[in-house]
Amino acid sequence: MSAPTYDIGRMGLMLNELRLPTIGRLWSDFAQRSDKEGWQASQLLGVLFEHELAERAKRRLERHRVESQLDPTKTLATFDFSVVPMVSKAHVMALATGDAWLEKGATILLFGPPGGGKSHLGSAIGHALIDAGYRVLCTRTSDLVQKLQAARKSLQLPSALAKLDRFDLIILDDLSYVRKDQAETSVLFELIAERYERKSLLITANQPFSGWHNVFPDPGMTVAAIDRLVHHSTIFELNVESYRRRNASDKQKERRRQLPTDDHNGATTIAN
């Protein structure tokens, strides 16, 4: 009894119905190759399935990258560890793999003045975690707080917090800029409390804990928030000069270096 044959059009329809677009695109070429090289059916199926799974993984990674809202330029490859000697590159690279600290809902806290590289380092860790298969959301703290406050007003706050559970890590950038408002900071506290020991947070802040009374208007809420965040935490202090100031200073020095100078004979030369 001869094996059944299928025309290309019908095969394409069936693969489309099964939602196997990569196999739909490749099966004809691989089928011809298998006929010429005498592959067994299992080899042909295995090759096609491997391509389908690889393409799905690639598309999933792309979706997670887009939904993360991470700056695509702020990665570990572009982060200059030499300007923050107080930060261990080995430690950061270990955190970038995820694993145990994400499983227990631990926190990363990045402190330092504006322009010190906190946002870049946080974004870089986020990108690495996406590469490792985790889901990440990066947002300015004030933006997320406003969204949660709007959800509370419409009686949807529990649902909004539950939707955030799909992210293994939420990066809250610039926590210090949240307005000292009881309604807004209370939803921030609820987010911290909701994720405590379940899902991880990475927080960047210009102010140390001693200045967080400017964020949470209630002293008890401040203590409770800090207590939860530091329980399972890694803290990095990036106390370095602002990158923007360093960059401006370097440019100014370069311009001065290139200005014409007079030699001893009165001739004008260009400084090296």
C-alpha contacts under 8 A as a table, 3 or more apart, distances in Angstrom:
res1	aa1	res2	aa2	distance
6	Y	10	R	6.63
6	Y	11	M	6.30
7	D	10	R	5.58
7	D	11	M	6.28
8	I	11	M	5.11
8	I	12	G	6.12
8	I	28	S	7.58
9	G	12	G	5.18
9	G	13	L	6.39
10	R	13	L	5.08
10	R	14	M	6.28
11	M	14	M	5.20
11	M	15	L	6.20
11	M	24	G	7.70
12	G	15	L	5.20
12	G	16	N	6.05
12	G	24	G	5.63
13	L	16	N	5.08
13	L	17	E	6.16
14	M	17	E	5.04
14	M	18	L	6.24
15	L	18	L	4.96
15	L	19	R	6.05
15	L	20	L	5.26
15	L	21	P	6.74
15	L	23	I	7.25
15	L	24	G	5.62
16	N	19	R	4.86
16	N	20	L	5.92
16	N	21	P	6.15
16	N	24	G	6.97
17	E	20	L	7.79
20	L	23	I	5.59
20	L	24	G	6.14
20	L	52	E	6.93
21	P	24	G	4.82
21	P	25	R	6.18
21	P	52	E	7.66
22	T	25	R	5.09
22	T	26	L	6.21
22	T	51	H	6.87
22	T	52	E	5.19
22	T	55	E	6.95
23	I	26	L	5.06
23	I	27	W	5.26
23	I	48	L	5.78
23	I	49	F	7.30
23	I	51	H	7.31
23	I	52	E	6.00
24	G	27	W	5.83
24	G	28	S	7.95
25	R	28	S	7.55
26	L	29	D	5.73
26	L	30	F	6.33
26	L	48	L	7.46
27	W	30	F	5.18
27	W	31	A	5.80
27	W	48	L	6.80
28	S	31	A	5.05
28	S	32	Q	6.29
29	D	32	Q	5.27
29	D	33	R	6.29
30	F	33	R	4.92
30	F	34	S	5.99
30	F	44	L	7.14
30	F	48	L	7.83
31	A	34	S	5.06
31	A	35	D	6.22
31	A	44	L	7.18
32	Q	35	D	5.15
32	Q	36	K	6.37
33	R	36	K	5.16
33	R	37	E	6.09
34	S	37	E	5.15
34	S	38	G	5.48
34	S	39	W	4.80
34	S	40	Q	7.71
34	S	44	L	6.61
35	D	38	G	5.27
35	D	39	W	6.75
39	W	43	Q	6.14
39	W	44	L	6.57
40	Q	43	Q	5.35
40	Q	44	L	6.62
41	A	44	L	5.20
41	A	45	L	6.21
42	S	45	L	5.15
42	S	46	G	5.93
43	Q	46	G	5.04
43	Q	47	V	6.19
44	L	47	V	5.33
44	L	48	L	6.33
45	L	48	L	5.20
45	L	49	F	6.05
46	G	49	F	5.18
46	G	50	E	6.10
47	V	50	E	5.19
47	V	51	H	6.39
48	L	51	H	5.26
48	L	52	E	6.28
49	F	52	E	5.02
49	F	53	L	6.14
50	E	53	L	5.23
50	E	54	A	6.08
51	H	54	A	5.11
51	H	55	E	6.10
52	E	55	E	5.25
52	E	56	R	6.17
53	L	56	R	5.04
53	L	57	A	6.15
54	A	57	A	5.12
54	A	58	K	6.25
55	E	58	K	5.01
55	E	59	R	6.20
56	R	59	R	5.13
56	R	60	R	6.02
57	A	60	R	5.06
57	A	61	L	6.13
58	K	61	L	5.14
58	K	62	E	6.29
59	R	62	E	5.04
59	R	63	R	6.19
60	R	63	R	5.10
60	R	64	H	6.17
61	L	64	H	5.15
61	L	65	R	6.08
61	L	130	I	6.97
61	L	131	D	7.09
61	L	133	G	7.55
62	E	65	R	5.05
62	E	66	V	6.28
63	R	66	V	5.22
63	R	67	E	6.17
64	H	67	E	5.17
64	H	68	S	5.99
64	H	130	I	6.89
64	H	135	R	6.18
64	H	136	V	7.37
65	R	68	S	5.28
65	R	69	Q	7.11
65	R	70	L	7.17
65	R	127	H	7.55
65	R	130	I	6.89
66	V	69	Q	5.82
66	V	70	L	7.59
67	E	136	V	7.93
67	E	137	L	6.93
68	S	135	R	7.38
68	S	136	V	5.21
68	S	137	L	4.19
68	S	138	C	5.65
69	Q	137	L	6.45
69	Q	138	C	5.63
69	Q	139	T	7.14
70	L	74	K	7.84
70	L	123	S	6.06
70	L	126	G	7.50
70	L	127	H	7.36
70	L	137	L	7.49
70	L	138	C	5.75
71	D	74	K	5.61
71	D	123	S	6.85
72	P	75	T	7.11
73	T	78	T	7.28
74	K	78	T	6.26
74	K	79	F	7.04
74	K	120	H	5.22
74	K	121	L	7.50
74	K	123	S	5.85
74	K	124	A	5.55
75	T	78	T	5.37
75	T	79	F	6.31
75	T	120	H	7.15
75	T	121	L	7.55
75	T	123	S	6.49
75	T	124	A	3.91
75	T	125	I	7.39
75	T	127	H	6.37
75	T	128	A	7.68
76	L	79	F	5.07
76	L	121	L	7.31
76	L	124	A	4.83
76	L	125	I	7.06
76	L	128	A	7.56
79	F	120	H	6.96
79	F	121	L	6.87
79	F	124	A	7.53
80	D	83	V	6.11
80	D	84	V	7.61
81	F	84	V	5.36
81	F	85	P	6.53
81	F	87	V	7.23
81	F	89	K	6.66
82	S	85	P	5.72
83	V	240	V	7.57
84	V	87	V	5.72
84	V	238	L	6.31
84	V	239	N	7.84
84	V	240	V	6.72
85	P	88	S	7.14
86	M	237	E	7.39
86	M	238	L	7.06
87	V	91	H	7.95
87	V	92	V	7.83
87	V	236	F	6.53
87	V	237	E	7.56
87	V	238	L	7.27
88	S	91	H	5.19
88	S	92	V	6.35
89	K	92	V	5.09
89	K	93	M	6.09
90	A	93	M	5.13
90	A	94	A	6.22
91	H	94	A	5.14
91	H	95	L	6.34
92	V	95	L	5.08
92	V	96	A	6.13
92	V	125	I	7.57
93	M	96	A	4.97
93	M	97	T	6.92
94	A	97	T	5.70
94	A	98	G	7.59
95	L	98	G	5.56
95	L	101	W	7.65
95	L	125	I	7.45
96	A	125	I	5.18
96	A	126	G	7.54
96	A	128	A	5.42
96	A	129	L	5.67
97	T	128	A	6.93
97	T	129	L	6.06
97	T	132	A	6.30
98	G	101	W	6.35
98	G	102	L	5.68
98	G	129	L	6.17
98	G	132	A	7.48
98	G	134	Y	7.95
99	D	102	L	5.81
99	D	103	E	6.32
100	A	103	E	5.04
100	A	104	K	6.47
101	W	104	K	5.47
101	W	105	G	6.28
101	W	106	A	5.21
101	W	107	T	7.87
101	W	200	S	8.00
102	L	105	G	5.01
102	L	106	A	5.95
102	L	168	D	6.85
102	L	169	L	7.55
102	L	199	K	6.86
102	L	200	S	5.87
103	E	106	A	7.74
103	E	198	R	7.56
103	E	199	K	7.58
104	K	197	E	5.63
104	K	198	R	6.11
104	K	199	K	7.25
104	K	200	S	7.82
105	G	195	R	7.19
105	G	196	Y	6.52
105	G	197	E	4.45
105	G	198	R	4.51
105	G	199	K	4.15
105	G	200	S	4.24
105	G	201	L	7.61
105	G	232	H	7.76
106	A	196	Y	7.89
106	A	197	E	6.45
106	A	199	K	7.26
106	A	200	S	5.18
106	A	201	L	7.08
106	A	231	H	7.99
106	A	232	H	4.84
106	A	233	S	5.58
107	T	200	S	5.48
107	T	201	L	4.99
107	T	202	L	5.68
107	T	203	I	7.80
107	T	229	L	6.23
107	T	230	V	7.33
107	T	232	H	6.10
107	T	233	S	4.51
107	T	234	T	6.36
108	I	201	L	6.50
108	I	202	L	4.59
108	I	203	I	6.35
108	I	233	S	5.51
108	I	234	T	4.83
108	I	235	I	5.93
108	I	236	F	7.86
109	L	202	L	5.85
109	L	203	I	4.99
109	L	204	T	6.06
109	L	205	A	7.85
109	L	233	S	7.06
109	L	234	T	6.20
109	L	235	I	4.75
109	L	236	F	6.27
110	L	118	K	5.94
110	L	122	G	7.81
110	L	202	L	7.69
110	L	203	I	6.12
110	L	204	T	4.67
110	L	205	A	6.39
110	L	235	I	6.01
110	L	236	F	4.96
110	L	237	E	5.94
110	L	238	L	7.16
111	F	118	K	7.04
111	F	204	T	5.95
111	F	205	A	5.16
111	F	206	N	5.77
111	F	207	Q	6.75
111	F	208	P	6.48
111	F	235	I	7.67
111	F	236	F	6.28
111	F	237	E	4.74
111	F	238	L	6.00
111	F	239	N	7.65
112	G	116	G	6.29
112	G	118	K	7.06
112	G	205	A	6.76
112	G	206	N	5.12
112	G	207	Q	7.00
112	G	208	P	7.90
112	G	237	E	5.66
112	G	238	L	4.77
112	G	239	N	5.01
112	G	240	V	7.42
113	P	116	G	5.87
113	P	206	N	5.03
113	P	207	Q	7.57
113	P	238	L	7.53
113	P	239	N	6.49
113	P	240	V	7.40
113	P	241	E	7.74
113	P	242	S	7.13
114	P	117	G	7.94
114	P	206	N	6.25
114	P	242	S	6.20
115	G	118	K	7.50
115	G	241	E	7.37
115	G	242	S	4.12
115	G	243	Y	5.10
115	G	244	R	6.14
116	G	238	L	6.04
116	G	239	N	6.87
116	G	240	V	5.64
116	G	241	E	6.15
116	G	242	S	4.83
116	G	243	Y	5.85
117	G	120	H	5.16
117	G	121	L	6.07
117	G	238	L	7.18
117	G	242	S	7.90
117	G	243	Y	7.18
118	K	121	L	5.24
118	K	122	G	6.12
118	K	204	T	6.13
118	K	238	L	6.94
119	S	122	G	5.09
119	S	123	S	6.00
119	S	173	D	6.59
119	S	204	T	6.75
120	H	123	S	5.13
120	H	124	A	6.02
121	L	124	A	5.00
121	L	125	I	6.28
122	G	125	I	5.29
122	G	126	G	6.28
122	G	171	I	7.08
122	G	202	L	7.01
122	G	204	T	7.60
123	S	126	G	4.93
123	S	127	H	6.24
123	S	138	C	7.45
123	S	171	I	7.90
124	A	127	H	5.20
124	A	128	A	6.34
125	I	128	A	5.17
125	I	129	L	6.23
126	G	129	L	5.16
126	G	130	I	6.35
126	G	136	V	6.22
126	G	138	C	7.88
126	G	169	L	7.80
126	G	171	I	7.81
127	H	130	I	5.17
127	H	131	D	6.38
128	A	131	D	5.06
128	A	132	A	6.33
129	L	132	A	4.85
129	L	133	G	6.43
129	L	134	Y	5.43
129	L	135	R	7.42
129	L	136	V	7.51
130	I	133	G	5.09
130	I	134	Y	4.82
130	I	135	R	5.83
130	I	136	V	6.67
131	D	134	Y	7.32
134	Y	167	F	7.69
134	Y	168	D	6.15
134	Y	169	L	7.95
135	R	166	R	7.27
135	R	167	F	4.91
135	R	168	D	5.35
135	R	169	L	6.68
136	V	167	F	5.27
136	V	168	D	6.00
136	V	169	L	4.90
136	V	170	I	5.82
136	V	171	I	7.52
137	L	167	F	6.45
137	L	169	L	6.48
137	L	170	I	4.82
137	L	171	I	6.06
138	C	170	I	5.90
138	C	171	I	4.52
138	C	172	L	6.42
138	C	173	D	7.33
139	T	143	D	6.84
139	T	144	L	6.58
139	T	170	I	7.73
139	T	171	I	6.18
139	T	172	L	5.61
139	T	173	D	6.07
140	R	143	D	5.35
140	R	144	L	6.58
140	R	172	L	5.74
140	R	173	D	4.66
140	R	174	D	6.19
140	R	175	L	7.63
141	T	144	L	5.35
141	T	145	V	6.08
141	T	172	L	4.87
141	T	173	D	5.45
141	T	174	D	6.06
141	T	175	L	5.36
141	T	177	Y	7.72
141	T	178	V	6.70
142	S	145	V	5.07
142	S	146	Q	6.18
142	S	174	D	7.92
142	S	175	L	7.28
142	S	177	Y	6.83
142	S	178	V	5.12
142	S	179	R	7.68
143	D	146	Q	5.27
143	D	147	K	6.43
144	L	147	K	5.06
144	L	148	L	6.19
145	V	148	L	5.10
145	V	149	Q	6.03
145	V	178	V	7.97
145	V	184	E	6.14
145	V	185	T	7.42
145	V	187	V	6.58
145	V	188	L	5.99
146	Q	149	Q	4.99
146	Q	150	A	6.18
146	Q	184	E	6.87
147	K	150	A	5.12
147	K	151	A	6.24
148	L	151	A	4.88
148	L	152	R	6.19
148	L	157	L	6.26
148	L	160	A	6.89
148	L	161	L	7.88
148	L	187	V	6.41
149	Q	152	R	5.02
149	Q	153	K	6.35
149	Q	157	L	7.66
149	Q	183	A	7.25
149	Q	184	E	6.00
149	Q	187	V	6.38
150	A	153	K	5.14
150	A	154	S	6.45
151	A	154	S	5.20
151	A	155	L	6.12
151	A	156	Q	4.71
151	A	157	L	4.78
151	A	160	A	6.65
152	R	155	L	4.83
152	R	156	Q	5.51
152	R	157	L	4.55
153	K	156	Q	7.47
154	S	157	L	7.77
155	L	158	P	8.00
156	Q	159	S	5.36
156	Q	160	A	6.17
157	L	160	A	4.97
157	L	161	L	6.12
158	P	161	L	5.21
158	P	162	A	6.11
159	S	162	A	5.02
159	S	163	K	6.26
160	A	163	K	5.21
160	A	164	L	6.61
161	L	164	L	5.22
161	L	165	D	6.85
161	L	191	L	6.88
161	L	194	E	7.62
162	A	165	D	5.26
162	A	166	R	7.87
163	K	166	R	6.14
164	L	167	F	5.82
165	D	168	D	7.14
165	D	195	R	7.96
165	D	199	K	7.11
167	F	170	I	6.49
167	F	199	K	7.79
168	D	199	K	5.85
168	D	200	S	6.19
169	L	199	K	6.62
169	L	200	S	4.87
169	L	201	L	5.46
169	L	202	L	7.05
170	I	200	S	6.62
170	I	201	L	5.00
170	I	202	L	6.24
171	I	201	L	5.88
171	I	202	L	4.61
171	I	203	I	5.87
171	I	204	T	7.99
172	L	175	L	6.45
172	L	201	L	7.21
172	L	202	L	6.09
172	L	203	I	4.81
172	L	204	T	6.49
173	D	203	I	5.90
173	D	204	T	5.03
173	D	205	A	7.17
174	D	177	Y	5.79
174	D	178	V	7.81
174	D	203	I	7.49
174	D	204	T	5.34
174	D	205	A	5.11
174	D	206	N	7.00
175	L	178	V	5.84
175	L	203	I	6.84
175	L	204	T	6.20
175	L	205	A	5.18
175	L	206	N	7.82
175	L	215	V	7.86
176	S	205	A	5.32
176	S	206	N	6.01
176	S	207	Q	6.34
176	S	212	W	7.39
176	S	214	N	7.73
176	S	215	V	6.34
177	Y	215	V	7.67
178	V	185	T	7.48
178	V	215	V	6.08
179	R	184	E	7.43
179	R	185	T	7.54
179	R	215	V	6.45
180	K	184	E	7.76
180	K	185	T	6.82
180	K	214	N	6.06
180	K	215	V	5.01
180	K	216	F	6.05
180	K	217	P	5.88
181	D	184	E	5.46
181	D	185	T	5.93
181	D	215	V	7.96
181	D	216	F	7.57
181	D	217	P	6.76
182	Q	185	T	5.49
182	Q	186	S	5.90
182	Q	216	F	7.38
182	Q	217	P	6.25
182	Q	218	D	7.80
183	A	186	S	5.39
183	A	187	V	6.84
184	E	187	V	5.56
184	E	188	L	6.68
185	T	188	L	4.86
185	T	189	F	6.21
185	T	215	V	6.98
185	T	216	F	5.86
185	T	217	P	7.77
186	S	189	F	5.02
186	S	190	E	6.22
186	S	216	F	7.82
187	V	190	E	4.85
187	V	191	L	6.22
188	L	191	L	5.12
188	L	192	I	6.37
189	F	192	I	5.06
189	F	193	A	6.04
189	F	221	M	7.34
189	F	225	A	6.26
190	E	193	A	4.99
190	E	194	E	5.80
191	L	194	E	5.05
191	L	195	R	6.26
192	I	195	R	5.47
192	I	196	Y	6.05
192	I	225	A	6.84
192	I	228	R	7.53
192	I	229	L	7.58
193	A	196	Y	5.13
193	A	225	A	7.42
193	A	228	R	7.23
194	E	198	R	7.95
195	R	198	R	5.21
195	R	199	K	4.83
195	R	200	S	6.67
195	R	201	L	7.82
196	Y	199	K	6.54
196	Y	200	S	7.55
196	Y	228	R	6.45
196	Y	229	L	7.61
197	E	200	S	7.57
197	E	232	H	7.88
205	A	208	P	7.24
207	Q	210	S	7.51
207	Q	211	G	5.52
207	Q	212	W	6.93
208	P	211	G	5.62
208	P	212	W	6.98
209	F	212	W	5.20
209	F	226	I	7.35
210	S	213	H	7.19
211	G	214	N	6.02
211	G	215	V	7.92
212	W	215	V	5.11
212	W	216	F	6.43
212	W	222	T	6.73
213	H	216	F	5.23
213	H	217	P	6.10
213	H	218	D	7.50
213	H	219	P	6.64
213	H	222	T	6.36
214	N	217	P	6.68
216	F	219	P	7.04
216	F	221	M	6.48
216	F	222	T	5.47
217	P	221	M	7.76
217	P	222	T	7.67
218	D	221	M	5.27
218	D	222	T	6.37
219	P	222	T	5.01
219	P	223	V	6.33
220	G	223	V	5.24
220	G	224	A	6.15
221	M	224	A	5.04
221	M	225	A	5.99
222	T	225	A	5.26
222	T	226	I	6.21
223	V	226	I	5.27
223	V	227	D	5.97
224	A	227	D	5.08
224	A	228	R	6.36
225	A	228	R	5.38
225	A	229	L	6.28
226	I	229	L	5.07
226	I	230	V	6.07
227	D	230	V	5.59
227	D	231	H	6.19
228	R	231	H	5.46
228	R	232	H	7.88
229	L	232	H	6.84
229	L	233	S	6.54
230	V	233	S	4.98
230	V	234	T	7.86
241	E	245	R	7.10
241	E	246	R	6.82
242	S	245	R	5.17
242	S	246	R	6.16
243	Y	246	R	4.99
243	Y	247	N	5.94
244	R	247	N	5.06
244	R	248	A	6.12
245	R	248	A	5.08
245	R	249	S	6.01
246	R	249	S	5.06
246	R	250	D	6.07
247	N	250	D	5.13
247	N	251	K	6.22
248	A	251	K	5.15
248	A	252	Q	6.17
249	S	252	Q	5.06
249	S	253	K	6.21
250	D	253	K	5.11
250	D	254	E	6.14
251	K	254	E	5.00
251	K	255	R	6.21
252	Q	255	R	5.15
252	Q	256	R	6.30
253	K	256	R	5.09
253	K	257	R	6.10
254	E	257	R	5.01
254	E	258	Q	6.36
255	R	258	Q	5.24
255	R	259	L	6.44
256	R	259	L	5.25
257	R	271	A	5.96
257	R	272	N	6.88
258	Q	270	I	6.38
258	Q	271	A	5.78
258	Q	272	N	7.17
259	L	270	I	6.49
259	L	271	A	6.70
260	P	268	T	6.34
260	P	269	T	5.60
260	P	270	I	4.66
260	P	271	A	6.34
261	T	268	T	5.72
261	T	269	T	5.40
261	T	270	I	6.02
261	T	271	A	6.34
262	D	265	N	7.79
262	D	266	G	5.63
262	D	267	A	5.65
262	D	268	T	4.58
262	D	269	T	6.06
263	D	266	G	5.47
263	D	267	A	5.58
263	D	268	T	6.35
263	D	269	T	6.78
264	H	267	A	7.39
